[in-house]
Amino acid sequence: VKKIYENEKRLGAGDHSLDLLALDFEKNYNMYIFPVHWQFGQLDQHPVDGFLSHTELAPLRAPLIPMEHCTTSFFEQCDADQDKYIALEEWANCFGIKEQDIDKDLVI
């Protein structure tokens, strides 16, 4: 955590190249697996169905309203099968989690 904080302090907003961001993601990939699963679990109000509905995504979308043109496109692309629901697999894929690392047991 300290290392992440120091790196965040060192790098200013907006001056990251895509290559640097991709390298950082690869380097710290294992640190992203659980938070992606955790966030899915926090948003999923009906865990029995295992999907995020438009309503369940509302708490995540609300603070992003100024960027709605981006978020709408993002969520539409996440819904790979275009069924208006986002499954854990679709959610994880949107955040770059590899198929072999998607585990329903990590959703809490």
Buried (B, 14 or more C-beta within 10 A) or exposed (E): EEEEEEEEEEEEEEEEEEEEEEEBEEEEEEEBBBEBBEBBEEBBEEEEEBBBBEEBBEEBBEEEEEEEEEBEEEBEEBBEEEEEBBBBBBBBBBBEBEEEBBEEEBBE
